[in-house]
């Protein structure tokens, strides 16, 4: 009888010990949206809220780069992971307020001492089915936490995998370019939309052919392809610019934040510059249309197009 009693006590003690690998059944934030605080500051962090719980990741904001690919951070080194349990429902103001809210109160807080944060980033595109135009609207950063060890204050809590979910970052949208085309003293035609510039640069022979002061026959425009000498690009600048800066005042040119270059055209398929010419009093109107011109970022290799038939604008010559 004594042996049986001792055995029962021993088994009971084993069951009551913390093996450091206990799972929390309610530890699920997959349905919650990812929010952020402190964008653009050293206090940046992202978090998820569900009921009385919050899961917080403090990491350098630059890790969420707007580029397709993979990245990672080490929890406890260059990323901080915190789990909090409050005594009431949590809101955005609870976490993002510069003055800590008096309620709800944190009744339990765990800080992760180890683990890995994996990030898989993809671009989100929208397509206009009518015009055929495409745009990159944002980037989704899908976050998975693996082999996480929490210091609970009463031992360790280990989770082999926590699917944190996605965090979305915005992009600088390519502008809407309108108005009559402007020309520099060379063969550059351009439009400005605030801090963005859309430029078509042609070699002498192509410019002379496309913009001849002779009306074209209806349905028979003059055409050329984007190539090594006939180029087009969109420049996203750090500040707005004036015409004279575009046409030869490099000292006043703001920094180029992004550049999208038109891809080399394919006959009867893509990268086509089309010009229709009509008379306008003593001058001539040259209507420039871009047919499936695809622009690509040389760094990310992502691309977009203004559409299958995009009217670049009208250039009037005398």
C-alpha positions as CSV (number, residue, x, y, z in Angstrom):
1,X,0.0,0.0,0.0
2,X,2.8,2.4,0.9
3,X,4.5,1.7,-2.5
4,X,1.2,2.4,-4.4
5,X,0.7,5.7,-2.4
6,X,4.3,6.8,-3.2
7,X,3.8,6.0,-6.9
8,X,0.5,8.0,-7.0
9,X,2.2,11.0,-5.4
10,X,5.1,10.8,-7.8
11,X,2.7,10.7,-10.8
12,X,0.8,13.6,-9.4
13,X,3.9,15.7,-9.1
14,X,5.0,14.9,-12.7
15,X,1.6,16.1,-14.0
16,X,1.7,19.3,-12.0
17,X,5.2,20.3,-13.2
18,X,5.6,22.8,-16.0
19,X,7.3,21.0,-18.9
20,X,7.9,24.3,-20.7
21,X,6.0,23.2,-23.8
22,X,2.4,23.9,-22.7
23,X,0.1,25.3,-25.4
24,X,-2.4,28.1,-24.9
25,X,-5.6,27.0,-26.5
26,X,-7.0,30.5,-26.9
27,X,-3.7,31.8,-28.4
28,X,-5.2,32.5,-31.8
29,X,-5.0,35.9,-33.5
30,X,-5.5,34.7,-37.1
31,X,-8.9,36.4,-37.5
32,X,-7.7,39.8,-36.3
33,X,-6.5,42.6,-38.5
34,X,-2.9,43.8,-38.2
35,X,-2.5,47.4,-37.1
36,X,0.5,49.6,-36.6
37,X,1.6,52.5,-34.4
38,X,4.5,55.0,-34.7
39,X,4.9,54.8,-38.5
40,X,8.0,56.7,-39.5
41,X,9.4,56.8,-36.0
42,X,11.7,54.8,-33.8
43,X,8.6,53.7,-31.8
44,X,7.1,51.8,-34.7
45,X,5.4,48.4,-33.9
46,X,2.6,46.2,-35.3
47,X,0.0,44.4,-33.3
48,X,-3.1,42.3,-33.3
49,X,-6.1,42.5,-30.9
50,X,-8.6,39.9,-30.0
51,X,-10.9,40.5,-27.1
52,X,-8.8,41.1,-24.0
53,X,-5.6,39.9,-25.6
54,X,-2.9,41.7,-27.7
55,X,0.1,40.3,-29.6
56,X,2.7,43.0,-30.3
57,X,5.8,42.9,-32.6
58,X,8.4,45.7,-32.3
59,X,10.8,45.7,-35.2
60,X,12.5,48.1,-37.5
61,X,9.9,49.5,-40.0
62,X,12.4,49.1,-42.9
63,X,12.0,45.3,-42.7
64,X,8.6,45.7,-44.4
65,X,10.1,46.7,-47.8
66,X,7.9,47.3,-50.8
67,X,9.6,44.6,-52.8
68,X,8.7,41.0,-53.5
69,X,10.8,38.5,-51.6
70,X,11.6,37.0,-48.2
71,X,13.1,38.5,-45.0
72,X,13.4,37.5,-41.4
73,X,14.3,38.7,-37.9
74,X,15.4,37.0,-34.7
75,X,13.1,37.4,-31.8
76,X,14.9,38.6,-28.8
77,X,17.6,40.2,-30.9
78,X,16.3,42.5,-33.6
79,X,12.6,41.9,-33.0
80,X,10.6,42.0,-29.8
81,X,7.5,39.9,-29.4
82,X,5.1,40.6,-26.5
83,X,1.8,38.8,-25.5
84,X,-0.5,40.8,-23.2
85,X,-3.7,39.9,-21.4
86,X,-5.9,42.8,-20.1
87,X,-8.7,42.9,-17.6
88,X,-11.1,44.3,-20.3
89,X,-11.5,44.7,-24.1
90,X,-8.4,46.3,-25.8
91,X,-8.7,49.1,-28.4
92,X,-6.3,50.9,-30.8
93,X,-6.1,53.8,-28.4
94,X,-5.1,51.4,-25.6
95,X,-1.9,50.6,-27.4
96,X,-1.2,53.7,-29.5
97,X,-1.9,56.4,-27.0
98,X,1.2,58.5,-26.1
99,X,-0.2,58.6,-22.5
100,X,-0.9,55.1,-21.3
101,X,-4.6,54.4,-20.8
102,X,-5.7,53.8,-17.2
103,X,-8.1,51.1,-18.4
104,X,-8.0,48.3,-19.3
105,X,-5.1,47.2,-17.2
106,X,-2.5,44.6,-18.1
107,X,-2.9,41.6,-15.9
108,X,-0.4,39.4,-17.6
109,X,2.5,40.1,-19.9
110,X,4.9,37.6,-21.6
111,X,8.0,38.6,-23.5
112,X,9.5,36.3,-26.0
113,X,13.1,35.4,-25.4
114,X,13.7,33.5,-28.6
115,X,12.3,32.5,-31.9
116,X,12.2,33.6,-35.5
117,X,10.0,36.0,-37.5
118,X,9.7,35.1,-41.2
119,X,8.2,37.5,-43.7
120,X,7.0,36.7,-47.2
121,X,6.2,39.8,-49.3
122,X,3.9,40.0,-52.4
123,X,2.7,42.8,-54.5
124,X,-1.1,43.5,-54.7
125,X,-2.2,44.6,-58.2
126,X,-5.5,46.0,-59.4
127,X,-6.7,45.6,-63.0
128,X,-9.1,47.8,-65.0
129,X,-10.9,45.3,-67.2
130,X,-12.2,48.0,-69.5
131,X,-8.9,49.8,-70.2
132,X,-6.5,47.0,-69.5
133,X,-4.5,49.2,-67.1
134,X,-2.8,47.6,-64.1
135,X,-1.6,49.3,-60.9
136,X,0.4,48.0,-57.9
137,X,-1.8,49.2,-55.0
138,X,0.0,47.8,-51.9
139,X,2.3,45.1,-50.6
140,X,1.2,42.3,-48.3
141,X,3.8,41.0,-45.8
142,X,2.8,37.6,-44.5
143,X,4.3,37.0,-41.1
144,X,4.9,33.6,-39.4
145,X,6.6,33.2,-36.0
146,X,8.4,29.9,-35.4
147,X,9.9,28.2,-32.3
148,X,8.9,31.0,-30.0
149,X,9.8,30.9,-26.4
150,X,7.9,33.2,-23.9
151,X,9.0,34.1,-20.5
152,X,5.7,33.9,-18.6
153,X,7.1,34.9,-15.2
154,X,6.3,31.4,-14.0
155,X,8.3,29.4,-16.4
156,X,8.5,29.1,-20.2
157,X,5.7,28.9,-22.8
158,X,6.8,27.4,-26.2
159,X,5.0,27.7,-29.5
160,X,6.4,25.9,-32.5
161,X,4.4,28.1,-34.9
162,X,2.2,31.2,-34.6
163,X,0.6,32.4,-37.8
164,X,0.6,36.1,-37.2
165,X,-0.9,37.0,-40.6
166,X,-0.4,39.8,-43.0
167,X,0.6,43.4,-42.6
168,X,-0.1,45.7,-45.5
169,X,2.0,48.7,-46.6
170,X,1.0,51.4,-49.1
171,X,2.8,52.5,-52.2
172,X,3.1,55.9,-53.9
173,X,0.5,55.5,-56.6
174,X,1.5,56.4,-60.2
175,X,-0.3,59.7,-60.9
176,X,-2.9,60.7,-63.4
177,X,-1.2,62.7,-66.2
178,X,-3.4,65.1,-68.1
179,X,-3.1,68.2,-70.2
180,X,-1.3,69.1,-73.4
181,X,2.1,67.6,-74.0
182,X,5.1,69.8,-73.4
183,X,8.4,69.6,-75.2
184,X,12.0,70.4,-74.3
185,X,14.4,71.8,-76.8
186,X,15.4,68.2,-77.6
187,X,12.9,65.5,-78.5
188,X,11.6,65.0,-75.0
189,X,7.8,65.2,-74.6
190,X,6.5,65.1,-71.0
191,X,3.7,65.7,-68.6
192,X,3.9,66.6,-64.9
193,X,1.6,65.4,-62.2
194,X,2.7,67.0,-58.9
195,X,6.0,65.3,-58.1
196,X,5.8,62.8,-60.9
197,X,6.9,63.1,-64.5
198,X,6.0,60.9,-67.5
199,X,8.6,61.4,-70.3
200,X,8.9,60.2,-73.9
201,X,12.4,60.6,-75.4
202,X,12.8,60.0,-79.1
203,X,15.8,59.9,-81.4
204,X,15.9,62.5,-84.2
205,X,14.8,60.2,-87.0
206,X,11.8,58.8,-85.0
207,X,10.7,62.3,-83.8
208,X,10.8,63.7,-87.4
209,X,8.8,60.8,-88.7
210,X,6.2,60.6,-85.9
211,X,5.6,64.4,-85.7
212,X,5.7,65.3,-89.4
213,X,3.4,68.3,-90.0
214,X,1.3,66.3,-92.4
215,X,-2.2,65.0,-91.5
216,X,-2.5,61.3,-91.1
217,X,-5.2,59.2,-92.8
218,X,-8.0,58.1,-90.5
219,X,-7.1,54.7,-88.9
220,X,-3.6,54.9,-90.2
221,X,-1.4,56.5,-87.5
222,X,2.3,56.8,-87.6
223,X,3.9,54.3,-85.2
224,X,7.2,53.4,-83.6
225,X,8.4,51.0,-80.9
226,X,9.9,51.6,-77.5
227,X,13.6,50.5,-77.9
228,X,17.1,51.5,-76.8
229,X,16.9,55.0,-78.4
230,X,13.1,55.6,-78.1
231,X,12.5,55.4,-74.4
232,X,9.9,56.3,-71.9
233,X,9.8,56.5,-68.1
234,X,7.9,57.5,-65.0
235,X,9.9,59.3,-62.3
236,X,8.5,59.7,-58.8
237,X,10.3,62.6,-57.2
238,X,10.7,63.8,-53.7
239,X,9.0,67.1,-54.5
240,X,7.0,68.8,-57.2
241,X,8.9,70.2,-60.2
242,X,8.4,72.9,-62.8
243,X,8.9,72.7,-66.6
244,X,12.3,74.4,-66.6
245,X,13.7,71.8,-64.2
246,X,12.6,69.0,-66.5
247,X,14.1,70.8,-69.5
248,X,17.6,71.3,-68.3
249,X,18.0,72.6,-64.7
250,X,19.6,69.6,-63.0
251,X,20.4,71.7,-59.9
252,X,16.7,72.0,-59.2
253,X,15.8,68.4,-59.8
254,X,14.5,66.7,-56.7
255,X,15.7,63.3,-55.7
256,X,14.3,60.4,-57.7
257,X,12.4,58.0,-55.3
258,X,11.3,55.6,-57.9
259,X,11.8,55.1,-61.6
260,X,9.7,53.0,-63.9
261,X,11.2,52.3,-67.4
262,X,9.1,51.3,-70.4
263,X,10.0,47.8,-71.6
264,X,11.2,47.2,-75.2
265,X,8.2,46.9,-77.6
266,X,7.2,43.9,-79.6
267,X,5.8,44.5,-83.1
268,X,2.0,44.6,-83.2
269,X,1.9,43.5,-79.6
270,X,3.4,45.9,-77.0
271,X,5.4,49.1,-76.5
272,X,3.8,50.9,-79.4
273,X,3.9,54.7,-79.8
274,X,1.0,55.8,-82.1
275,X,0.6,59.3,-83.4
276,X,-2.4,60.7,-85.3
277,X,-2.0,64.2,-86.9
278,X,-4.7,66.7,-87.7
279,X,-4.6,70.4,-88.7
280,X,-5.3,73.1,-86.1
281,X,-5.5,76.5,-87.8
282,X,-2.0,77.1,-89.0
283,X,-0.6,74.4,-86.8
284,X,-0.9,70.7,-86.3
285,X,-2.2,68.6,-83.4
286,X,-0.4,65.3,-82.8
287,X,-2.4,62.9,-80.6
288,X,0.0,60.4,-79.0
289,X,-1.4,57.1,-77.9
290,X,0.5,54.4,-76.0
291,X,-0.5,50.9,-77.0
292,X,0.2,48.4,-74.2
293,X,3.4,50.1,-73.1
294,X,4.6,48.2,-70.0
295,X,6.6,50.0,-67.4
296,X,9.0,48.1,-65.1
297,X,10.8,49.0,-61.9
298,X,14.5,48.1,-62.5
299,X,15.0,47.2,-58.9
300,X,11.9,45.2,-57.9
301,X,11.2,44.1,-61.6
302,X,7.5,44.7,-60.9
303,X,5.5,46.2,-63.8
304,X,2.4,48.1,-64.6
305,X,0.7,49.5,-67.7
306,X,-1.5,52.5,-68.4
307,X,-3.7,50.3,-70.6
308,X,-4.0,48.8,-74.0
309,X,-4.8,52.2,-75.6
310,X,-3.7,55.1,-73.4
311,X,-3.9,58.6,-74.8
312,X,-0.6,60.2,-73.6
313,X,-1.7,63.6,-74.8
314,X,-1.7,66.1,-77.6
315,X,1.4,68.0,-78.8
316,X,0.7,71.1,-81.0
317,X,3.3,72.2,-83.5
318,X,3.3,75.2,-85.8
